[in-house]
Amino acid sequence: MGKVLTNFMNFFPGAISRSVDDIVISMKNATSSPIAAGAAVFVSSDGSGVTTVRPGSTPDEFVGIAVRSPSATPETYGADVRPYAANDPVDILVRGCITVALENAATTAGGEVHLNLSDGTYATEEEEDVTIQLPNCSWRRSAAATDNCAEIVIRERNLI
């Protein structure tokens, strides 16, 4: 018999946090590096799939955010997450709400979402030549001190 969850465990990067109107698509990981849940993904330079952020990435290449692939059991939801390997299909949220890792930063609901080009971490403020603004994205819930996760809303589909 299955187990019923008493709460939705959305305090993990890559977890879809509200599923009213979310849209998830699948595209191939076009790199030899794994793509972690909660990572912003961009169309690859040859258009064959998606990659994580790279130096020179632009906002018009942004596709969405990699969705957490949950384990088979609710008991291990927090512990059992594997990244998307090279050539694997990557589930990507292109519209909706998703939880991402954000350490030591307070967000403003409706504020702009920025991404660091060197390491792919999320930021709340723009830094010239260091971050890019993710189009059609805004902050919804601020990072909690206990989980270092914040919530992003992707209001409209980007590119795809």
mmCIF file of the C-alpha atoms, coordinates in Angstrom:
data_MODEL
# 
_entry.id   MODEL 
# 
loop_
_atom_site.group_PDB 
_atom_site.id 
_atom_site.type_symbol 
_atom_site.label_atom_id 
_atom_site.label_alt_id 
_atom_site.label_comp_id 
_atom_site.label_asym_id 
_atom_site.label_entity_id 
_atom_site.label_seq_id 
_atom_site.pdbx_PDB_ins_code 
_atom_site.Cartn_x 
_atom_site.Cartn_y 
_atom_site.Cartn_z 
_atom_site.occupancy 
_atom_site.B_iso_or_equiv 
_atom_site.pdbx_formal_charge 
_atom_site.auth_seq_id 
_atom_site.auth_comp_id 
_atom_site.auth_asym_id 
_atom_site.auth_atom_id 
_atom_site.pdbx_PDB_model_num 
ATOM 1   C CA . MET A 1 1   ? 0.000  0.000  0.000   1.00 0.00 ? 1   MET A CA 1 
ATOM 2   C CA . GLY A 1 2   ? 1.276  3.491  -0.814  1.00 0.00 ? 2   GLY A CA 1 
ATOM 3   C CA . LYS A 1 3   ? 2.178  6.146  1.712   1.00 0.00 ? 3   LYS A CA 1 
ATOM 4   C CA . VAL A 1 4   ? 0.337  9.463  1.854   1.00 0.00 ? 4   VAL A CA 1 
ATOM 5   C CA . LEU A 1 5   ? 2.463  12.575 2.268   1.00 0.00 ? 5   LEU A CA 1 
ATOM 6   C CA . THR A 1 6   ? 1.302  14.917 5.003   1.00 0.00 ? 6   THR A CA 1 
ATOM 7   C CA . ASN A 1 7   ? 3.128  17.887 3.489   1.00 0.00 ? 7   ASN A CA 1 
ATOM 8   C CA . PHE A 1 8   ? 4.671  18.795 0.164   1.00 0.00 ? 8   PHE A CA 1 
ATOM 9   C CA . MET A 1 9   ? 8.441  18.780 0.549   1.00 0.00 ? 9   MET A CA 1 
ATOM 10  C CA . ASN A 1 10  ? 9.354  21.745 -1.650  1.00 0.00 ? 10  ASN A CA 1 
ATOM 11  C CA . PHE A 1 11  ? 12.369 22.994 0.280   1.00 0.00 ? 11  PHE A CA 1 
ATOM 12  C CA . PHE A 1 12  ? 14.777 21.260 -2.077  1.00 0.00 ? 12  PHE A CA 1 
ATOM 13  C CA . PRO A 1 13  ? 16.370 22.835 -5.163  1.00 0.00 ? 13  PRO A CA 1 
ATOM 14  C CA . GLY A 1 14  ? 14.526 21.869 -8.313  1.00 0.00 ? 14  GLY A CA 1 
ATOM 15  C CA . ALA A 1 15  ? 11.211 20.998 -6.615  1.00 0.00 ? 15  ALA A CA 1 
ATOM 16  C CA . ILE A 1 16  ? 8.162  22.397 -8.363  1.00 0.00 ? 16  ILE A CA 1 
ATOM 17  C CA . SER A 1 17  ? 6.583  24.393 -5.589  1.00 0.00 ? 17  SER A CA 1 
ATOM 18  C CA . ARG A 1 18  ? 3.128  25.095 -7.004  1.00 0.00 ? 18  ARG A CA 1 
ATOM 19  C CA . SER A 1 19  ? 1.625  23.017 -9.780  1.00 0.00 ? 19  SER A CA 1 
ATOM 20  C CA . VAL A 1 20  ? -1.389 25.024 -10.861 1.00 0.00 ? 20  VAL A CA 1 
ATOM 21  C CA . ASP A 1 21  ? -0.182 26.056 -14.310 1.00 0.00 ? 21  ASP A CA 1 
ATOM 22  C CA . ASP A 1 22  ? 3.339  24.695 -14.585 1.00 0.00 ? 22  ASP A CA 1 
ATOM 23  C CA . ILE A 1 23  ? 4.747  23.513 -17.913 1.00 0.00 ? 23  ILE A CA 1 
ATOM 24  C CA . VAL A 1 24  ? 7.625  21.032 -17.997 1.00 0.00 ? 24  VAL A CA 1 
ATOM 25  C CA . ILE A 1 25  ? 9.418  20.046 -21.187 1.00 0.00 ? 25  ILE A CA 1 
ATOM 26  C CA . SER A 1 26  ? 12.247 17.620 -21.853 1.00 0.00 ? 26  SER A CA 1 
ATOM 27  C CA . MET A 1 27  ? 15.448 18.332 -23.805 1.00 0.00 ? 27  MET A CA 1 
ATOM 28  C CA . LYS A 1 28  ? 18.745 16.460 -24.077 1.00 0.00 ? 28  LYS A CA 1 
ATOM 29  C CA . ASN A 1 29  ? 21.725 17.372 -21.889 1.00 0.00 ? 29  ASN A CA 1 
ATOM 30  C CA . ALA A 1 30  ? 24.078 18.449 -24.692 1.00 0.00 ? 30  ALA A CA 1 
ATOM 31  C CA . THR A 1 31  ? 27.188 18.578 -22.477 1.00 0.00 ? 31  THR A CA 1 
ATOM 32  C CA . SER A 1 32  ? 29.505 16.005 -20.944 1.00 0.00 ? 32  SER A CA 1 
ATOM 33  C CA . SER A 1 33  ? 28.829 17.542 -17.501 1.00 0.00 ? 33  SER A CA 1 
ATOM 34  C CA . PRO A 1 34  ? 25.873 16.662 -15.279 1.00 0.00 ? 34  PRO A CA 1 
ATOM 35  C CA . ILE A 1 35  ? 23.029 19.146 -14.823 1.00 0.00 ? 35  ILE A CA 1 
ATOM 36  C CA . ALA A 1 36  ? 21.819 19.434 -11.235 1.00 0.00 ? 36  ALA A CA 1 
ATOM 37  C CA . ALA A 1 37  ? 18.208 19.922 -10.171 1.00 0.00 ? 37  ALA A CA 1 
ATOM 38  C CA . GLY A 1 38  ? 17.489 23.611 -9.736  1.00 0.00 ? 38  GLY A CA 1 
ATOM 39  C CA . ALA A 1 39  ? 20.101 24.733 -12.280 1.00 0.00 ? 39  ALA A CA 1 
ATOM 40  C CA . ALA A 1 40  ? 19.197 27.323 -14.899 1.00 0.00 ? 40  ALA A CA 1 
ATOM 41  C CA . VAL A 1 41  ? 19.532 25.781 -18.361 1.00 0.00 ? 41  VAL A CA 1 
ATOM 42  C CA . PHE A 1 42  ? 20.276 27.386 -21.696 1.00 0.00 ? 42  PHE A CA 1 
ATOM 43  C CA . VAL A 1 43  ? 19.989 26.159 -25.262 1.00 0.00 ? 43  VAL A CA 1 
ATOM 44  C CA . SER A 1 44  ? 23.320 24.756 -26.436 1.00 0.00 ? 44  SER A CA 1 
ATOM 45  C CA . SER A 1 45  ? 25.337 26.693 -29.005 1.00 0.00 ? 45  SER A CA 1 
ATOM 46  C CA . ASP A 1 46  ? 24.498 24.149 -31.723 1.00 0.00 ? 46  ASP A CA 1 
ATOM 47  C CA . GLY A 1 47  ? 20.827 23.888 -30.695 1.00 0.00 ? 47  GLY A CA 1 
ATOM 48  C CA . SER A 1 48  ? 21.039 20.151 -30.024 1.00 0.00 ? 48  SER A CA 1 
ATOM 49  C CA . GLY A 1 49  ? 19.909 20.378 -26.412 1.00 0.00 ? 49  GLY A CA 1 
ATOM 50  C CA . VAL A 1 50  ? 20.591 22.295 -23.217 1.00 0.00 ? 50  VAL A CA 1 
ATOM 51  C CA . THR A 1 51  ? 23.589 23.225 -21.088 1.00 0.00 ? 51  THR A CA 1 
ATOM 52  C CA . THR A 1 52  ? 24.142 24.983 -17.808 1.00 0.00 ? 52  THR A CA 1 
ATOM 53  C CA . VAL A 1 53  ? 25.274 28.592 -17.835 1.00 0.00 ? 53  VAL A CA 1 
ATOM 54  C CA . ARG A 1 54  ? 28.626 29.266 -19.463 1.00 0.00 ? 54  ARG A CA 1 
ATOM 55  C CA . PRO A 1 55  ? 30.677 32.429 -19.950 1.00 0.00 ? 55  PRO A CA 1 
ATOM 56  C CA . GLY A 1 56  ? 28.994 34.340 -22.737 1.00 0.00 ? 56  GLY A CA 1 
ATOM 57  C CA . SER A 1 57  ? 25.497 32.955 -22.054 1.00 0.00 ? 57  SER A CA 1 
ATOM 58  C CA . THR A 1 58  ? 22.814 35.496 -22.840 1.00 0.00 ? 58  THR A CA 1 
ATOM 59  C CA . PRO A 1 59  ? 19.288 35.958 -21.500 1.00 0.00 ? 59  PRO A CA 1 
ATOM 60  C CA . ASP A 1 60  ? 17.797 35.097 -24.904 1.00 0.00 ? 60  ASP A CA 1 
ATOM 61  C CA . GLU A 1 61  ? 19.317 31.576 -24.637 1.00 0.00 ? 61  GLU A CA 1 
ATOM 62  C CA . PHE A 1 62  ? 17.594 30.867 -21.286 1.00 0.00 ? 62  PHE A CA 1 
ATOM 63  C CA . VAL A 1 63  ? 15.139 27.961 -21.492 1.00 0.00 ? 63  VAL A CA 1 
ATOM 64  C CA . GLY A 1 64  ? 14.114 27.294 -17.873 1.00 0.00 ? 64  GLY A CA 1 
ATOM 65  C CA . ILE A 1 65  ? 15.179 25.517 -14.678 1.00 0.00 ? 65  ILE A CA 1 
ATOM 66  C CA . ALA A 1 66  ? 16.006 21.811 -14.308 1.00 0.00 ? 66  ALA A CA 1 
ATOM 67  C CA . VAL A 1 67  ? 13.332 20.008 -12.307 1.00 0.00 ? 67  VAL A CA 1 
ATOM 68  C CA . ARG A 1 68  ? 14.127 17.693 -9.430  1.00 0.00 ? 68  ARG A CA 1 
ATOM 69  C CA . SER A 1 69  ? 13.581 14.080 -10.336 1.00 0.00 ? 69  SER A CA 1 
ATOM 70  C CA . PRO A 1 70  ? 12.146 12.599 -7.129  1.00 0.00 ? 70  PRO A CA 1 
ATOM 71  C CA . SER A 1 71  ? 13.045 9.200  -5.784  1.00 0.00 ? 71  SER A CA 1 
ATOM 72  C CA . ALA A 1 72  ? 10.535 6.406  -5.714  1.00 0.00 ? 72  ALA A CA 1 
ATOM 73  C CA . THR A 1 73  ? 9.738  6.836  -2.030  1.00 0.00 ? 73  THR A CA 1 
ATOM 74  C CA . PRO A 1 74  ? 8.741  9.890  0.006   1.00 0.00 ? 74  PRO A CA 1 
ATOM 75  C CA . GLU A 1 75  ? 11.079 8.884  2.848   1.00 0.00 ? 75  GLU A CA 1 
ATOM 76  C CA . THR A 1 76  ? 14.170 9.460  0.707   1.00 0.00 ? 76  THR A CA 1 
ATOM 77  C CA . TYR A 1 77  ? 12.967 12.553 -1.175  1.00 0.00 ? 77  TYR A CA 1 
ATOM 78  C CA . GLY A 1 78  ? 15.588 14.797 0.397   1.00 0.00 ? 78  GLY A CA 1 
ATOM 79  C CA . ALA A 1 79  ? 18.495 12.400 0.123   1.00 0.00 ? 79  ALA A CA 1 
ATOM 80  C CA . ASP A 1 80  ? 18.101 10.675 -3.228  1.00 0.00 ? 80  ASP A CA 1 
ATOM 81  C CA . VAL A 1 81  ? 18.651 13.095 -6.100  1.00 0.00 ? 81  VAL A CA 1 
ATOM 82  C CA . ARG A 1 82  ? 20.795 12.358 -9.094  1.00 0.00 ? 82  ARG A CA 1 
ATOM 83  C CA . PRO A 1 83  ? 21.845 14.959 -11.643 1.00 0.00 ? 83  PRO A CA 1 
ATOM 84  C CA . TYR A 1 84  ? 20.958 14.575 -15.304 1.00 0.00 ? 84  TYR A CA 1 
ATOM 85  C CA . ALA A 1 85  ? 23.922 12.855 -16.989 1.00 0.00 ? 85  ALA A CA 1 
ATOM 86  C CA . ALA A 1 86  ? 25.356 13.656 -20.424 1.00 0.00 ? 86  ALA A CA 1 
ATOM 87  C CA . ASN A 1 87  ? 22.885 12.913 -23.237 1.00 0.00 ? 87  ASN A CA 1 
ATOM 88  C CA . ASP A 1 88  ? 20.085 12.186 -20.731 1.00 0.00 ? 88  ASP A CA 1 
ATOM 89  C CA . PRO A 1 89  ? 16.777 13.971 -21.221 1.00 0.00 ? 89  PRO A CA 1 
ATOM 90  C CA . VAL A 1 90  ? 16.488 16.884 -18.770 1.00 0.00 ? 90  VAL A CA 1 
ATOM 91  C CA . ASP A 1 91  ? 13.080 17.834 -17.364 1.00 0.00 ? 91  ASP A CA 1 
ATOM 92  C CA . ILE A 1 92  ? 12.875 21.637 -17.472 1.00 0.00 ? 92  ILE A CA 1 
ATOM 93  C CA . LEU A 1 93  ? 10.284 23.920 -15.912 1.00 0.00 ? 93  LEU A CA 1 
ATOM 94  C CA . VAL A 1 94  ? 9.502  26.575 -18.527 1.00 0.00 ? 94  VAL A CA 1 
ATOM 95  C CA . ARG A 1 95  ? 6.521  28.126 -16.733 1.00 0.00 ? 95  ARG A CA 1 
ATOM 96  C CA . GLY A 1 96  ? 5.515  27.909 -13.082 1.00 0.00 ? 96  GLY A CA 1 
ATOM 97  C CA . CYS A 1 97  ? 7.098  28.066 -9.619  1.00 0.00 ? 97  CYS A CA 1 
ATOM 98  C CA . ILE A 1 98  ? 10.243 26.246 -8.538  1.00 0.00 ? 98  ILE A CA 1 
ATOM 99  C CA . THR A 1 99  ? 12.543 26.159 -5.526  1.00 0.00 ? 99  THR A CA 1 
ATOM 100 C CA . VAL A 1 100 ? 16.229 27.017 -6.021  1.00 0.00 ? 100 VAL A CA 1 
ATOM 101 C CA . ALA A 1 101 ? 19.291 27.250 -3.798  1.00 0.00 ? 101 ALA A CA 1 
ATOM 102 C CA . LEU A 1 102 ? 19.975 30.791 -2.604  1.00 0.00 ? 102 LEU A CA 1 
ATOM 103 C CA . GLU A 1 103 ? 22.311 31.348 0.298   1.00 0.00 ? 103 GLU A CA 1 
ATOM 104 C CA . ASN A 1 104 ? 22.607 34.439 2.454   1.00 0.00 ? 104 ASN A CA 1 
ATOM 105 C CA . ALA A 1 105 ? 20.332 36.682 0.421   1.00 0.00 ? 105 ALA A CA 1 
ATOM 106 C CA . ALA A 1 106 ? 16.909 38.151 0.994   1.00 0.00 ? 106 ALA A CA 1 
ATOM 107 C CA . THR A 1 107 ? 14.605 38.417 -1.984  1.00 0.00 ? 107 THR A CA 1 
ATOM 108 C CA . THR A 1 108 ? 11.839 40.873 -2.706  1.00 0.00 ? 108 THR A CA 1 
ATOM 109 C CA . ALA A 1 109 ? 8.618  39.363 -4.026  1.00 0.00 ? 109 ALA A CA 1 
ATOM 110 C CA . GLY A 1 110 ? 8.422  40.343 -7.680  1.00 0.00 ? 110 GLY A CA 1 
ATOM 111 C CA . GLY A 1 111 ? 12.129 41.271 -7.773  1.00 0.00 ? 111 GLY A CA 1 
ATOM 112 C CA . GLU A 1 112 ? 14.446 40.442 -10.662 1.00 0.00 ? 112 GLU A CA 1 
ATOM 113 C CA . VAL A 1 113 ? 16.291 37.117 -10.756 1.00 0.00 ? 113 VAL A CA 1 
ATOM 114 C CA . HIS A 1 114 ? 19.966 37.224 -11.749 1.00 0.00 ? 114 HIS A CA 1 
ATOM 115 C CA . LEU A 1 115 ? 22.382 34.404 -12.487 1.00 0.00 ? 115 LEU A CA 1 
ATOM 116 C CA . ASN A 1 116 ? 26.142 34.410 -11.979 1.00 0.00 ? 116 ASN A CA 1 
ATOM 117 C CA . LEU A 1 117 ? 27.837 33.567 -15.288 1.00 0.00 ? 117 LEU A CA 1 
ATOM 118 C CA . SER A 1 118 ? 30.882 31.953 -13.684 1.00 0.00 ? 118 SER A CA 1 
ATOM 119 C CA . ASP A 1 119 ? 29.218 29.420 -11.392 1.00 0.00 ? 119 ASP A CA 1 
ATOM 120 C CA . GLY A 1 120 ? 25.476 29.397 -12.138 1.00 0.00 ? 120 GLY A CA 1 
ATOM 121 C CA . THR A 1 121 ? 24.405 30.578 -8.674  1.00 0.00 ? 121 THR A CA 1 
ATOM 122 C CA . TYR A 1 122 ? 21.319 32.745 -8.324  1.00 0.00 ? 122 TYR A CA 1 
ATOM 123 C CA . ALA A 1 123 ? 21.555 36.357 -7.202  1.00 0.00 ? 123 ALA A CA 1 
ATOM 124 C CA . THR A 1 124 ? 19.119 39.067 -6.215  1.00 0.00 ? 124 THR A CA 1 
ATOM 125 C CA . GLU A 1 125 ? 21.099 41.986 -7.612  1.00 0.00 ? 125 GLU A CA 1 
ATOM 126 C CA . GLU A 1 126 ? 22.784 42.718 -10.905 1.00 0.00 ? 126 GLU A CA 1 
ATOM 127 C CA . GLU A 1 127 ? 26.563 42.849 -11.094 1.00 0.00 ? 127 GLU A CA 1 
ATOM 128 C CA . GLU A 1 128 ? 27.803 44.220 -14.415 1.00 0.00 ? 128 GLU A CA 1 
ATOM 129 C CA . ASP A 1 129 ? 29.744 41.636 -16.476 1.00 0.00 ? 129 ASP A CA 1 
ATOM 130 C CA . VAL A 1 130 ? 29.212 39.059 -13.688 1.00 0.00 ? 130 VAL A CA 1 
ATOM 131 C CA . THR A 1 131 ? 25.464 38.283 -13.797 1.00 0.00 ? 131 THR A CA 1 
ATOM 132 C CA . ILE A 1 132 ? 22.634 38.223 -16.302 1.00 0.00 ? 132 ILE A CA 1 
ATOM 133 C CA . GLN A 1 133 ? 18.958 38.823 -15.625 1.00 0.00 ? 133 GLN A CA 1 
ATOM 134 C CA . LEU A 1 134 ? 16.746 35.809 -16.325 1.00 0.00 ? 134 LEU A CA 1 
ATOM 135 C CA . PRO A 1 135 ? 13.838 36.920 -18.525 1.00 0.00 ? 135 PRO A CA 1 
ATOM 136 C CA . ASN A 1 136 ? 10.244 36.450 -17.353 1.00 0.00 ? 136 ASN A CA 1 
ATOM 137 C CA . CYS A 1 137 ? 11.434 35.387 -13.886 1.00 0.00 ? 137 CYS A CA 1 
ATOM 138 C CA . SER A 1 138 ? 10.804 36.925 -10.482 1.00 0.00 ? 138 SER A CA 1 
ATOM 139 C CA . TRP A 1 139 ? 11.277 35.989 -6.831  1.00 0.00 ? 139 TRP A CA 1 
ATOM 140 C CA . ARG A 1 140 ? 8.250  34.744 -4.910  1.00 0.00 ? 140 ARG A CA 1 
ATOM 141 C CA . ARG A 1 141 ? 9.507  33.452 -1.550  1.00 0.00 ? 141 ARG A CA 1 
ATOM 142 C CA . SER A 1 142 ? 12.683 34.548 0.191   1.00 0.00 ? 142 SER A CA 1 
ATOM 143 C CA . ALA A 1 143 ? 15.375 32.122 1.283   1.00 0.00 ? 143 ALA A CA 1 
ATOM 144 C CA . ALA A 1 144 ? 14.750 30.719 4.729   1.00 0.00 ? 144 ALA A CA 1 
ATOM 145 C CA . ALA A 1 145 ? 17.666 30.511 7.113   1.00 0.00 ? 145 ALA A CA 1 
ATOM 146 C CA . THR A 1 146 ? 16.945 26.833 7.711   1.00 0.00 ? 146 THR A CA 1 
ATOM 147 C CA . ASP A 1 147 ? 16.984 25.604 4.123   1.00 0.00 ? 147 ASP A CA 1 
ATOM 148 C CA . ASN A 1 148 ? 18.743 28.275 1.998   1.00 0.00 ? 148 ASN A CA 1 
ATOM 149 C CA . CYS A 1 149 ? 16.105 27.849 -0.693  1.00 0.00 ? 149 CYS A CA 1 
ATOM 150 C CA . ALA A 1 150 ? 14.020 30.527 -2.384  1.00 0.00 ? 150 ALA A CA 1 
ATOM 151 C CA . GLU A 1 151 ? 11.171 30.342 -4.846  1.00 0.00 ? 151 GLU A CA 1 
ATOM 152 C CA . ILE A 1 152 ? 11.267 31.609 -8.433  1.00 0.00 ? 152 ILE A CA 1 
ATOM 153 C CA . VAL A 1 153 ? 8.262  32.222 -10.656 1.00 0.00 ? 153 VAL A CA 1 
ATOM 154 C CA . ILE A 1 154 ? 8.747  31.784 -14.413 1.00 0.00 ? 154 ILE A CA 1 
ATOM 155 C CA . ARG A 1 155 ? 5.849  33.863 -15.704 1.00 0.00 ? 155 ARG A CA 1 
ATOM 156 C CA . GLU A 1 156 ? 6.087  33.073 -19.407 1.00 0.00 ? 156 GLU A CA 1 
ATOM 157 C CA . ARG A 1 157 ? 7.859  30.534 -21.566 1.00 0.00 ? 157 ARG A CA 1 
ATOM 158 C CA . ASN A 1 158 ? 11.275 31.577 -22.826 1.00 0.00 ? 158 ASN A CA 1 
ATOM 159 C CA . LEU A 1 159 ? 12.621 30.586 -26.231 1.00 0.00 ? 159 LEU A CA 1 
ATOM 160 C CA . ILE A 1 160 ? 10.924 27.163 -26.404 1.00 0.00 ? 160 ILE A CA 1 
# 
